[in-house]
């Protein structure tokens, strides 16, 4: 027994690790033997007294973001979720202290209805809070426009479309088209952007006020009251709800907008800036701007002008008078778009033929 407890300095701990734990005798043992015994106990099989959260937290990843399973990724980081938690506790206390009713059962029924609505609202708030914190702290790739560009590439590949492509986009969609173009330099032969959003203005999409409105709308939208009223009184069909004029009311669309809001001024801006550096200078480009937006916002006008230098092959830059952000809503806007698209196709064919001639000359 004494030989076992007084092992050599080099392999004494290993000997104790290999042996099963033994009870400590009542006689005066050395402190080193007690420490060795405690070390051996740590390797015992878990029991009902074993700590469930014994492992330390994982450090952040190399990119600075946390893992989705990290305890820090919690909806309770938001003050709105914490406030609703305390209000729920308050309502629970009121329910326990309930004593009198005006009429038999009336007050109880109303209170039960209010509490049911409150539980549904709380559940939606926590769900959106969890989603928001996951997007903010884990930096998942699907929240960025690059994911939309990859999804477009996959859809084209499945459809057997190999190009060449002429990309037509509007507003925030121009961000996706620019990233797609930078990743398919040989396949993309033309860019047409309608009142596009500049990367320096992404902070408008990522503003906290807009994010709060999207978050609130995401809580109300699942109730279906707006879509139900549209179906009953305005004749809205399921096509309108899925991909038509009322698609903005769907939960997926609101979720996508909320994701854009969370990463617009950080990850998305970095992706678009990188895409601008990669963009081919020989790609024909058409910019069509809204006359109303240009007159209303001088900064928007300056950024529209800056986008005309995206490539060295600018075909045309048009400002359609009295046209809103959706330029195609006016007749003049549609006519300009049709005219410039024809010119863009001709310019792309010209550039393509020049590239073929240059390649044959080099050979």
C-alpha positions as CSV (number, residue, x, y, z in Angstrom):
1,X,0.0,0.0,0.0
2,X,2.8,2.4,1.0
3,X,4.6,1.6,-2.3
4,X,1.6,2.5,-4.3
5,X,1.1,5.9,-2.7
6,X,4.8,6.8,-2.8
7,X,5.4,6.3,-6.5
8,X,8.3,8.0,-8.3
9,X,8.1,11.6,-9.4
10,X,8.0,10.9,-13.1
11,X,5.4,8.2,-13.3
12,X,3.6,8.5,-10.0
13,X,0.6,10.4,-11.4
14,X,0.3,8.0,-14.3
15,X,0.2,5.1,-11.9
16,X,-2.6,6.7,-10.0
17,X,-4.5,7.4,-13.2
18,X,-4.3,3.8,-14.2
19,X,-5.5,2.5,-10.8
20,X,-9.1,2.8,-9.8
21,X,-9.8,5.4,-7.0
22,X,-9.2,4.1,-3.5
23,X,-10.5,5.6,-0.3
24,X,-8.2,7.8,1.7
25,X,-7.1,6.2,4.9
26,X,-7.7,7.9,8.3
27,X,-4.0,8.2,9.1
28,X,-2.0,11.3,8.3
29,X,-1.2,11.1,4.6
30,X,0.8,13.5,2.6
31,X,-0.8,16.4,0.8
32,X,0.5,15.2,-2.5
33,X,-1.4,11.9,-2.1
34,X,-4.6,13.8,-1.4
35,X,-4.1,15.9,-4.5
36,X,-3.5,12.8,-6.6
37,X,-6.6,11.2,-5.2
38,X,-8.7,14.3,-6.2
39,X,-7.1,14.2,-9.7
40,X,-8.1,10.5,-10.0
41,X,-11.7,11.3,-8.9
42,X,-12.1,13.7,-11.8
43,X,-12.0,10.8,-14.2
44,X,-14.7,8.8,-12.5
45,X,-17.9,8.0,-14.2
46,X,-20.6,10.7,-13.9
47,X,-23.1,10.3,-11.1
48,X,-26.1,12.3,-9.8
49,X,-23.8,14.8,-8.2
50,X,-21.7,15.4,-11.4
51,X,-21.9,19.0,-12.7
52,X,-23.8,19.3,-16.0
53,X,-21.9,22.4,-17.1
54,X,-18.4,21.4,-16.2
55,X,-16.8,22.3,-19.5
56,X,-15.6,25.8,-20.1
57,X,-17.1,28.0,-22.8
58,X,-15.5,27.8,-26.2
59,X,-13.5,30.8,-27.3
60,X,-14.7,32.8,-30.3
61,X,-13.8,31.6,-33.8
62,X,-11.0,33.1,-35.7
63,X,-13.4,35.5,-37.5
64,X,-14.5,36.9,-34.1
65,X,-18.0,35.3,-34.2
66,X,-19.4,32.8,-31.7
67,X,-20.7,29.3,-32.3
68,X,-24.5,28.9,-32.4
69,X,-24.4,26.6,-29.4
70,X,-22.5,29.2,-27.3
71,X,-24.6,30.1,-24.1
72,X,-23.9,33.8,-25.0
73,X,-26.1,33.5,-28.1
74,X,-29.4,34.0,-26.2
75,X,-32.5,36.2,-26.8
76,X,-32.2,37.4,-23.2
77,X,-29.5,39.7,-24.5
78,X,-32.3,42.0,-25.7
79,X,-33.9,44.3,-23.3
80,X,-37.3,43.8,-24.9
81,X,-37.2,40.0,-24.1
82,X,-36.1,40.7,-20.5
83,X,-38.9,43.2,-20.1
84,X,-41.5,40.8,-21.3
85,X,-40.1,38.2,-18.9
86,X,-40.7,40.5,-15.9
87,X,-44.1,41.4,-17.2
88,X,-45.1,37.8,-17.6
89,X,-44.0,37.2,-13.9
90,X,-46.2,40.2,-12.9
91,X,-49.2,38.8,-14.8
92,X,-48.6,35.5,-13.1
93,X,-48.7,37.1,-9.7
94,X,-51.9,39.0,-10.6
95,X,-53.5,35.8,-11.7
96,X,-52.7,34.2,-8.3
97,X,-54.1,37.2,-6.4
98,X,-57.3,37.3,-8.4
99,X,-60.3,37.6,-6.0
100,X,-63.5,39.2,-7.3
101,X,-65.4,39.5,-10.6
102,X,-67.9,42.0,-11.8
103,X,-70.2,39.3,-13.2
104,X,-69.9,35.6,-12.9
105,X,-67.1,34.4,-15.1
106,X,-66.9,37.5,-17.4
107,X,-63.7,38.9,-15.9
108,X,-62.1,35.6,-15.9
109,X,-62.8,34.9,-19.5
110,X,-61.5,38.3,-20.6
111,X,-58.4,37.8,-18.5
112,X,-57.8,34.3,-19.9
113,X,-58.1,35.7,-23.4
114,X,-55.7,38.6,-22.7
115,X,-53.2,36.1,-21.3
116,X,-53.5,33.8,-24.3
117,X,-52.8,36.7,-26.6
118,X,-49.9,37.7,-24.4
119,X,-48.4,34.2,-24.5
120,X,-48.6,34.2,-28.3
121,X,-47.0,37.6,-28.5
122,X,-44.2,36.6,-26.1
123,X,-43.5,33.5,-28.0
124,X,-43.1,35.5,-31.3
125,X,-40.9,38.1,-29.6
126,X,-38.6,35.4,-28.2
127,X,-38.4,33.6,-31.5
128,X,-37.4,36.7,-33.4
129,X,-35.1,37.8,-30.6
130,X,-33.3,34.4,-30.8
131,X,-33.0,34.7,-34.6
132,X,-31.7,38.3,-34.3
133,X,-29.0,37.3,-31.8
134,X,-27.9,34.3,-33.8
135,X,-27.5,36.5,-36.9
136,X,-25.6,39.2,-35.0
137,X,-23.3,37.0,-32.9
138,X,-22.6,34.0,-35.2
139,X,-22.4,35.9,-38.6
140,X,-24.0,33.1,-40.6
141,X,-23.3,33.3,-44.3
142,X,-26.9,33.0,-45.3
143,X,-27.6,36.5,-44.1
144,X,-25.4,38.1,-46.7
145,X,-26.0,39.0,-50.4
146,X,-23.3,36.5,-51.3
147,X,-25.6,33.7,-50.3
148,X,-28.3,35.0,-52.7
149,X,-25.7,35.2,-55.5
150,X,-24.7,31.6,-54.7
151,X,-28.3,30.5,-54.7
152,X,-28.8,32.1,-58.1
153,X,-25.7,30.3,-59.4
154,X,-27.1,27.0,-58.2
155,X,-30.5,27.6,-59.7
156,X,-29.0,28.5,-63.1
157,X,-26.8,25.4,-63.0
158,X,-29.8,23.1,-62.2
159,X,-31.7,24.7,-65.1
160,X,-28.7,24.0,-67.4
161,X,-28.1,27.7,-68.2
162,X,-24.4,28.3,-68.8
163,X,-24.6,31.9,-70.1
164,X,-23.7,34.4,-71.3
165,X,-25.8,36.5,-68.9
166,X,-27.1,40.1,-68.9
167,X,-28.1,41.0,-65.4
168,X,-31.1,43.3,-64.8
169,X,-31.6,44.4,-61.2
170,X,-33.2,47.2,-59.2
171,X,-32.7,48.7,-55.8
172,X,-31.1,46.4,-53.3
173,X,-31.1,43.6,-55.9
174,X,-28.3,45.5,-57.6
175,X,-26.1,44.4,-54.7
176,X,-26.7,40.8,-55.5
177,X,-26.1,41.3,-59.2
178,X,-22.8,43.0,-58.6
179,X,-21.6,40.1,-56.4
180,X,-22.8,37.6,-58.9
181,X,-21.0,39.4,-61.7
182,X,-17.7,39.5,-59.9
183,X,-17.9,35.7,-59.4
184,X,-18.8,35.0,-63.0
185,X,-16.6,37.4,-65.0
186,X,-16.6,35.4,-68.2
187,X,-20.4,34.5,-68.2
188,X,-21.7,38.0,-67.4
189,X,-21.6,40.2,-70.5
190,X,-23.8,43.1,-69.4
191,X,-25.2,44.9,-66.4
192,X,-28.4,47.0,-66.2
193,X,-29.2,48.5,-62.8
194,X,-32.4,50.4,-62.2
195,X,-32.1,53.1,-59.5
196,X,-29.5,50.9,-57.7
197,X,-28.4,51.1,-54.1
198,X,-24.8,52.2,-53.5
199,X,-22.7,50.4,-51.0
200,X,-22.1,53.6,-49.1
201,X,-25.8,53.9,-48.4
202,X,-26.3,50.5,-46.9
203,X,-26.4,52.1,-43.5
204,X,-29.9,53.1,-44.4
205,X,-31.0,49.5,-44.7
206,X,-29.2,48.7,-41.5
207,X,-30.7,51.5,-39.4
208,X,-32.0,50.4,-35.9
209,X,-35.4,52.1,-36.6
210,X,-36.0,50.1,-39.7
211,X,-34.9,46.9,-37.9
212,X,-37.4,47.5,-35.1
213,X,-40.3,48.1,-37.5
214,X,-39.4,44.9,-39.4
215,X,-39.2,43.0,-36.1
216,X,-42.6,44.3,-35.0
217,X,-44.1,43.5,-38.4
218,X,-42.6,40.0,-38.2
219,X,-44.5,39.5,-34.9
220,X,-47.9,40.7,-36.3
221,X,-47.6,39.1,-39.7
222,X,-48.1,35.5,-38.6
223,X,-51.6,36.4,-37.4
224,X,-52.6,36.7,-41.1
225,X,-55.1,39.6,-40.6
226,X,-53.7,41.7,-43.4
227,X,-53.6,38.8,-45.9
228,X,-57.0,37.6,-44.8
229,X,-58.5,41.1,-45.4
230,X,-56.8,41.3,-48.8
231,X,-58.3,37.9,-49.8
232,X,-61.8,38.8,-48.7
233,X,-62.1,42.4,-49.8
234,X,-59.5,43.0,-52.5
235,X,-59.5,39.7,-54.3
236,X,-55.9,38.8,-53.7
237,X,-55.0,35.2,-54.9
238,X,-52.4,32.8,-53.6
239,X,-50.2,33.8,-56.5
240,X,-50.3,37.4,-55.1
241,X,-49.4,36.1,-51.7
242,X,-46.5,33.9,-52.8
243,X,-44.7,35.9,-55.5
244,X,-47.0,38.7,-56.5
245,X,-47.9,42.1,-55.1
246,X,-48.5,40.9,-51.6
247,X,-45.3,38.8,-51.3
248,X,-43.8,41.4,-48.9
249,X,-46.4,40.2,-46.3
250,X,-45.0,36.7,-46.0
251,X,-42.8,35.6,-43.1
252,X,-39.9,34.6,-45.3
253,X,-39.7,38.0,-47.0
254,X,-39.8,39.8,-43.7
255,X,-37.1,37.4,-42.3
256,X,-34.9,38.1,-45.3
257,X,-35.3,41.9,-44.8
258,X,-34.5,41.6,-41.1
259,X,-31.4,39.6,-42.0
260,X,-30.3,42.3,-44.5
261,X,-30.9,44.9,-41.7
262,X,-28.6,43.1,-39.3
263,X,-25.6,42.8,-41.6
264,X,-26.1,45.5,-44.2
265,X,-23.5,48.0,-42.9
266,X,-20.9,45.4,-42.0
267,X,-20.7,42.0,-43.8
268,X,-22.7,43.1,-46.9
269,X,-20.7,46.3,-47.4
270,X,-17.5,44.4,-47.3
271,X,-18.7,41.9,-49.8
272,X,-19.8,44.6,-52.3
273,X,-16.6,46.5,-51.8
274,X,-14.6,43.4,-52.7
275,X,-16.9,42.7,-55.7
276,X,-16.2,46.2,-57.0
277,X,-12.5,45.6,-57.0
278,X,-13.0,42.3,-58.9
279,X,-15.5,43.5,-61.4
280,X,-14.3,43.4,-65.0
281,X,-13.8,46.8,-66.6
282,X,-15.0,45.6,-70.0
283,X,-18.5,44.8,-69.0
284,X,-21.1,47.1,-70.7
285,X,-23.1,49.0,-68.1
286,X,-26.5,50.8,-68.1
287,X,-27.7,52.9,-65.1
288,X,-31.4,54.1,-65.0
289,X,-32.2,56.4,-62.1
290,X,-35.4,57.7,-60.6
291,X,-36.0,61.4,-61.2
292,X,-38.0,61.8,-58.0
293,X,-35.2,60.2,-55.9
294,X,-32.5,62.2,-57.5
295,X,-34.3,65.5,-57.0
296,X,-35.3,64.6,-53.4
297,X,-31.9,63.4,-52.2
298,X,-28.6,65.0,-53.4
299,X,-26.5,62.2,-51.8
300,X,-28.5,59.6,-53.8
301,X,-27.7,61.5,-57.0
302,X,-24.0,61.6,-56.2
303,X,-23.9,57.9,-55.5
304,X,-25.8,57.1,-58.8
305,X,-23.2,59.1,-60.7
306,X,-20.4,57.1,-58.9
307,X,-22.0,53.8,-60.0
308,X,-21.6,54.9,-63.6
309,X,-17.8,54.4,-63.1
310,X,-18.3,50.7,-62.0
311,X,-16.9,49.7,-65.4
312,X,-15.2,51.4,-68.3
313,X,-18.0,50.5,-70.7
314,X,-20.9,52.8,-69.7
315,X,-23.6,52.5,-72.4
316,X,-26.0,55.1,-70.9
317,X,-27.0,56.8,-67.7
318,X,-30.6,58.0,-67.8
319,X,-32.6,60.0,-65.2
320,X,-36.3,59.4,-65.8
321,X,-38.3,62.5,-64.8
322,X,-41.3,62.0,-62.5
323,X,-40.4,58.3,-62.1
324,X,-40.4,56.8,-58.5
325,X,-37.9,54.3,-57.2
326,X,-39.8,51.6,-59.1
327,X,-39.0,53.3,-62.5
328,X,-41.0,50.7,-64.4
329,X,-44.3,52.0,-62.8
330,X,-44.3,54.9,-65.4
331,X,-44.6,54.6,-69.2
332,X,-41.5,56.7,-69.7
333,X,-39.6,54.4,-67.4
334,X,-40.6,51.3,-69.2
335,X,-39.8,52.8,-72.6
336,X,-36.3,53.9,-71.4
337,X,-35.7,50.4,-70.0
338,X,-36.6,48.7,-73.2
339,X,-34.5,51.1,-75.3
340,X,-31.4,50.7,-73.1
341,X,-31.7,47.0,-72.9
342,X,-31.6,46.6,-76.6
343,X,-28.5,48.8,-76.7
344,X,-26.9,46.8,-73.9
345,X,-27.4,43.6,-75.8
346,X,-25.7,45.1,-78.9
347,X,-22.8,46.4,-76.8
348,X,-22.3,43.0,-75.1
349,X,-22.2,41.3,-78.5
350,X,-19.7,43.8,-79.7
351,X,-17.5,43.3,-76.6
352,X,-17.7,39.6,-77.0
353,X,-16.7,39.6,-80.6
354,X,-13.7,41.9,-79.8
355,X,-12.6,39.4,-77.1
356,X,-12.8,36.6,-79.6
357,X,-10.7,38.5,-82.1
358,X,-8.1,39.4,-79.6
359,X,-7.9,35.7,-78.5
360,X,-7.5,34.6,-82.1
361,X,-4.8,37.2,-82.7
362,X,-2.8,36.1,-79.8
363,X,-2.9,32.5,-81.0
